[in-house]
Amino acid sequence: MAEVTSLLLKRCTDVLFSSLMLLLTSPIMAVVALGVWLESGSPVIFRQERVGVGLRRFHILKFRTMRARCGGPQLTVGGDSRITRVGSVLRLTKIDELPQFWNVLRGDMSVVGPRPEVPEFVEMFKARFENILSIRPGITDLGSIYFRNEEKILAHSPDPMSEYRKRILPMKLDLAEKYLRERSLPRDIAIILKTAVATLWPTAPGQRKQVG
């Protein structure tokens, strides 16, 4: 009963918070949408398949930060030539993530929860993801804070895909499992505040502190 009450409280909080954020940031999103369209045309919104609660797939929403209809690897590193000028600013400030509050309203995601991965990476660690994705994935989590500068870290690696698969993703899963064990409303509020701080004052690679 307590678990059901906790889940209902979290869902109500998600709906209220995401509704407020969409209302407050709607002028910013309108300007961003115009900027993306003026620089590189449509579509303004980027949709990508991710794996959600119960391993069900959904399409995550972001402002498009790369050139339209460009191919290439799903993993993005710092200095990627596909990223537009407007896109580089959006990625640095995390403003490209704002449309994900619509994912929260639709029930695909939560405000706080394990970041949803693409199917390719979920298959690599399926047993761990089956446990982690017993709850909705989130816009932010402990891994998002700890790896705030992930693209820069990968840019310094001779093999970004191997670096992500063998070191970064397992560490993200460790942090997701930690969140799953300790989740609570006060914990979520703390993660939201830490995310705001990490976004406004990003830490250089190699100077990150353990979050928790």
N, C-alpha and C positions, 0 to 999 in steps of 0.2 A: 504493500500500500504506500509506504514511504517513497519507494522508487517511482511509482506512478505519479504521485504528487509532485516529486522533484522534476520529472520529465514534463509535466503539464506546466509547472512554473517556468521552466526553461523555455518552453515553446511560447508561452505568453510574453515573456521578457524579450525573446527574439523578435516577435511580431511588433511589439511596441517600439523597441529600439531601432529596428530596420525601417519602420514606417517614419519615425522621427528623422533618421539619417537621410532617407530619400527626400523628405520634405526640406530639410535644411540645406542639403547639397544640390538640390535641383537646379539652382542658377549656375553652380559650378559645372554640373554635368552638361548643361545646355551649351556653355562656352566651350567645354572640352569637345563635345560632339561636333560643333562648328569647326573647331581647330583641326580635328582629325579629317573632316570632310574636305576642308579647304586645302590641306596639304597633300592628301593622298586619295581623296574620293571616298566612295562607299565600298564595303559596308563600314559603318562607324563602330558597330559592336562585333566583337570576336566571340564566336561560340566554339567551345572545345569539349569533346566527350571526356568525362571524368567518372570515377567510380564512387558511389555514395553509400548511404546506410544499407546494410544487407547485401552489399556488392551490386546493388542496382545502379545502372548507368544513367547519367543525366548530362545536360549541356551547361557548363559553367559560362557565365557572361562576364566579359571584360571590354573595356574600350580597346579598340585595335591599336596596337603599338608598332606593328610591322607593316611593311609594304603589302598591299592587297594581293591576295592569291599567289603569295610566294611560297615555295616549298622549303625543304630543309628539315633538319632534326627538330624533334619536339623540345629538346633541352636547349635552353638559351643561355649563352655566356655573355659576359661584359664585352662590349665592342662589336657585337653581332651586326654585320652589315645590313641585315634585314630590318633593323629597327629604324624608324623614322625619327626626325628631329623632335617632333611633338611627342612621339612615343617614348623617347629617352627621358623626357621630363616626367611623363606620366608614370613610368616605371620607377624612377627615382623617388617620387613622392607617394607612390602607391595609389594615386588617384585612378589609375586604370582598373582598380579593384572595386570601385564604387557600385557598378551595376550588379555586383553579387548580392547586394541587399535585396534585389528582386528574387534571386535564388532563395534567400532566406524566407521571404514572404510566401513563395511557392511551396516551401517545405522541402526543397532539395538540400538545404544547408542550414547551419546554425551560425550565429555570430561568432561563437567560440567553439572550436572543436578541431579534430585532426584535419589538416589540409587534404583535400581530395586529390588523388593522383590520377594519372592517365592509366588506362588498362594495362599497358605494357609493363609498367613498374609494379602494379598490383599483382600481376601474375608471378613476378619474381619472388614476392614475399606473401603469397596468398594466405597462408595459415595465420600470419600475424595480422594481416589486414582484415581477415574474417572476424577476429576478436576486436580490433580497433574500430571497425565500421559497424559495430553493434549500436553505435550512436551516429547522429548526423555529422558529416564533416563540417568544418567551419571556415569562415573568412580568415580568422587568425588563430594561432595556437602557440605553444611554447617553441616549436620548431621555427615558426615564422619570425619570432623575435631573435632566437639564437642565430639563425642563418639569414639575418636581415640583408647581408651583403653577399648572398649566395652566388650571384652572377659574377661578381668580381673574384670570388674564391675559385670558381670554375675556370675563369679566364686565365688564371695563373697555373692551371694544371695542364700537363702535356696530353692528358687523356681525360677530358671533362666527363664523358659518359661513364668511364670506369670509376672516376673519383666520386661521382654521384651515386652510382650503384653500390660501390663497396664501402664507402665511408659516410657520405652525407645522409643518404636515405636510411640506413640502419640507425643512425643517430636520431633522425627525425622520428622513426618508429619507437625508439626508446622513450623519447619525450612524449609521444602520443600515448604510449602505455602508462606512463607516469600520470598524465592528465586523466586518463580513464579511471585510474585507481583513486585519484584525489579530487575528482570534479565536484564542484559545488558552486552556488551563485557567488559567494565572496571570491572564490578562485577565479571565476569568469570575469568579474569586475577588475580584479588585479591584472589579469592578462590583457584586457582591453586598455587599461591605463599604461601598462608596459609597452603595448603596441604603439600607442600614441607617442610615447617618449622615444621609442626606437625609430619611428617615422620622422619625427621632428629633429632628432639628434642622432643620426645613424653612426654606428661605431665602425671604424676602419677594420678590414680583415686582419685577423691575428690579434685584435684587442678585445674580442668579445668575451663576456663573462658568462658563466653558466647561469641559466635562468631556472626558476622553479618557484 
